[in-house]
Every structure is written in C-alpha cells, then in structure tokens.
C-alpha cells in the first residue's frame, strides 16, 4: 500500500533530534534541553516524526495533541480500524497493556518496523 506524503489535519513544525537518529513515524518527546527523544510505551509523546531525522539535526514533526493522520511505525501487525497504542522505541501498537491510547489505525501495517498510518485522538 502506498503511504501518503501529505497528512490530513496536522500542523507540521520543526524539531531537533538528540544525538540519536529518529525514524519516520515514531513518537518523540521534547526534553528540558529543547531537543526531541524517542518516547517509551507508557507515554503518549509530544510529536510524531513526519520524516527520518538524523542525529543532532532538525526535521519535521506533528503534534500528538491536535488529532490528524500521521505516519506510524508499527511494533506488530495492525489492521485498519484497530485502536493504536504507544509501544516501546516510539512505535505504535495494537496491544493495550500498560500503554497509552493514541489513536486508530487507518492504514494497516504487516508487522514490526512497517510504516502504517494512524488517525490521532485529540487530547481533551
């Protein structure tokens, strides 16, 4: 399946990665130094990377709080319509155990490391 290159309902912004590269479609959190780091499974995160970002470089991200459709790097197979949860290493999952709910899958992913799409749930 083809991935979109333009995502619906988001406001792209620029963020700088830590000294570790970040893949496209992972959840990241801005730390106290003002740079973004990959988020754990128990945290929703602040942004999703819209492109791969090299270590110590700037790249395009989207806020996790406003809703919209974003690329999502899967940690396991996911089907369209399934709820999307946070997973380790900033990935997205269908497993809810000890994980933050983040949205719903709109483009399936066949397994770990496969890029799909998630419609984010807006934070109230």
C-alpha positions in Angstrom: 0.0 0.0 0.0 1.2 3.5 -0.8 1.8 5.9 2.1 0.6 9.4 1.9 3.2 12.1 1.6 0.8 14.8 2.8 -1.1 14.2 6.0 -4.6 15.5 6.9 -5.4 17.7 9.8 -2.0 18.3 11.2 0.2 21.4 11.7 3.8 20.5 10.8 6.6 22.1 12.8 10.3 21.7 13.1 12.1 19.9 16.0 15.7 18.9 16.6 16.7 15.3 17.4 19.0 14.3 20.3 22.3 12.7 19.4 20.4 9.6 18.3 18.7 9.5 14.8 14.9 9.2 14.7 13.0 7.1 12.1 9.9 8.4 10.3 6.7 7.7 12.1 7.9 7.4 15.7 6.6 9.3 18.8 9.0 11.7 20.4 9.0 14.0 23.5 10.8 17.4 23.8 13.1 17.3 26.7 14.4 20.1 29.0 17.3 20.8 26.6 14.7 21.6 23.8 15.5 18.6 21.7 13.3 15.5 21.0 14.0 12.0 22.2 12.1 8.8 21.3 9.2 8.1 23.7 8.5 5.0 25.8 5.4 2.7 25.7 3.8 4.2 28.7 4.0 7.8 27.4 1.9 9.3 24.6 4.6 11.6 23.5 4.6 15.2 22.2 5.2 14.7 18.5 5.3 12.2 15.6 8.2 12.4 13.2 7.0 13.1 9.6 10.4 12.2 8.2 13.6 10.4 9.3 15.6 12.9 11.4 19.4 12.5 11.6 21.1 12.8 15.0 21.5 16.4 16.1 19.6 17.6 13.1 16.3 19.4 12.6 13.3 17.7 10.9 9.5 17.9 10.5 7.2 16.6 13.2 3.5 16.8 14.0 1.9 17.4 17.4 0.3 14.4 19.1 -2.4 16.6 20.8 -4.3 18.0 17.9 -5.5 14.9 16.1 -5.0 14.3 12.4 -3.5 11.5 10.3 0.3 10.7 10.7 2.8 8.0 9.7 3.1 5.3 12.3 6.0 2.8 12.7 4.4 -0.4 13.9 5.8 -2.7 16.6 3.5 -5.6 15.4 0.9 -6.3 12.8 -2.1 -3.8 12.8 -5.3 -3.8 10.9 -7.4 -0.8 9.7 -9.8 0.3 12.4 -7.9 -1.2 15.3 -7.1 1.1 18.3 -3.5 2.4 18.3 -1.4 2.4 21.4 2.0 3.6 22.4 4.8 1.0 22.1 8.5 0.8 23.0 11.0 2.7 21.0 8.4 5.3 20.0 6.5 2.8 17.8 2.7 2.2 17.6 0.9 -1.0 18.6 -2.4 -2.7 19.0 -1.5 -4.0 22.4 -3.1 -2.0 25.2 -1.3 -3.5 28.3 0.4 -0.6 30.2 0.3 1.6 27.1 -1.2 5.0 26.3 -4.1 5.1 23.8 -3.0 7.4 20.9 -5.5 6.8 18.0 -6.9 4.4 15.4 -5.1 2.7 12.5 -6.2 4.0 9.1 -3.5 2.1 7.1 -2.6 -1.4 8.1 1.0 -2.5 9.0 2.0 -6.1 8.4 4.5 -6.3 11.3 7.3 -4.8 13.4 9.1 -2.0 11.6 6.5 -1.5 8.9 5.1 2.0 8.4 1.3 2.4 8.5 -0.9 5.4 9.4 -2.8 6.4 12.5 -5.5 9.0 13.0 -4.6 10.6 16.3 -7.1 11.1 19.0 -7.2 14.8 20.0 -6.3 15.4 23.7 -9.2 17.0 25.6 
